[in-house]
């Protein structure tokens, strides 16, 4: 039995949530997937998975084994990259994630410059407003906005991001520009996820329950509606920066903004950082700092 192969099959089964999912992902017959896991369980003398017709779950022993297997497979992959010369010449593929709009506006342009400078490196970019788990979802580097939880990850700070309130000139002409946060109760506003019956915008010294005329699921849609005068909106500065630059929106209540949220490039702690990751961080971090500083 090839134990490394069996570990890989077990990992893929857990990631896809079923043996049939692992079969499709690996291009391997379902019977072969089942046999490899059964052989592994027989070799270990313990049950790793609880199988049902629709799903599977790890036993306690299986969860502990999977953690060790994931580490072993990562170390083997790193050793193979070193043997292939990846630690001498930047090459291979990187998986880089970021929030959807932030990734499109600010990460993608820098990544395209990086690819032009390093032709032997490829980048896959799963952009998502959900924070992907770096280890479980095989992500090399993540751009994150906001305070980071305590973890074993390594973070490189590349700037800060303001949280701003903005509105269209026509809306402000009709209702007047608010002088302080409490004035927002007299101004039509818009809310986006998470939805709530009575949305509250938090400021450093007070919380304001806003009158939400429209609730949408993304900041990008909220900004587009704000440009048309449907209401004021509270977003991260990069999400409305283009509309502010062209005069479609005006930032209001700037004296009441909370402290800017930190922006980091995050990666898992490793023994020896692969050269492709070091090259990416060295190239992208200073350029991203410049882009974020230019937003203001």
Secondary structure, DSSP 4 states (H G I P E B T S, - for coil): --HHHHHHHHHHHHHHTSHHHHHHHHT--HHHHHHHHHHHHHHHTS--EEE-SS-EEE-HHHHHHHHHHHHHHHHHHHHHHHHTTTTTS--EEEEEE--HHHIIIIIHHHHHHHHHH-TTEEEE----SS---TTTTT-SEEEEESPPPS-SEEEEEEEEE-EEEEE-HHHHHHH---SSGGGGGGSEEEEESS--TT-EEE-SS-EEE-EEEEEES-HHHHHHHHHTTS-BEEEEHHHHHHHHHTTS-EEE-GGGPPPPEEEEEEEE--SS--HHHHHHHHHHHHHHHHHHHHH-
